[in-house]
Amino acid sequence: VQLKKLIFNNVSINTAKAKLKFSPKKISFSNGRIVPPNGMIFFSGNYRPKFSNYLIHINGDNLRLENFLGEQIEGAGLFSAMLQGSLITQSYKEKEEAALLPPIGSDLSGKLSFEFKGGAINPSAWLSNKVLSFPLLKPLSATEQNNKLAFHTFSGEFKAWKGQITTDKFELKGPKINFTTLAAANLKTNKIVGEIKVTSINILDSVIKIIPFFDSTVKKDILSKTYFRLDGTLKEPNFLMSKDKSLFGDPTTILKNLAKISAQN
């Protein structure tokens, strides 16, 4: 099967093709390729109609974020994912009106990783005005429509199990500011909990100039970092500044506890 010149969710696709194989128990697709304006996306997998189960392997390379997210973010990189689950689950049927994602996501399991470099992000498209009003983040406030925050790397690693997603490696590192997020989200309850660590490079550089004899570790750990508590829902997350870190330090244990909280109704 091959299709050309497609528009999907306002994303231009030059070519999409795959080999399909039908059997009584499953539908398989292999050697799949999607060609956006830049780079290539490879995919394969299968679908079992009797149980409504799916399995997808998908990898993208030499991609440009702006081809998919428009003016919100730009940058070049790659991603890799293995996803499986059920298209229709009982929990989704029961909470169909409250569900944020379609049934493909409510019972999602698998893993996803990505890394993009040399790009820029529009802070106002990703962070609320309330968050941008914090003194540490005021340099990020967009004063012009095209004002963006440059980054060196934007990367993440996510694990999912039956609709429960965790990460301790969701980061944005740039010349002005760094973000690191440790969080858990539940696609069935739509809840998200976690913590965000923000490091201001501008503040750190200023302190180094004023107090050059201060130990560099002390400067980084005390003078340039701010922590935000993250909770609420995936659609409307809440951010609250914390006096000090409370979650960073033991990611494995913390992620397990966060996952339990996100699963609560």
Disulfide bonds with the S-S distance in Angstrom:
none
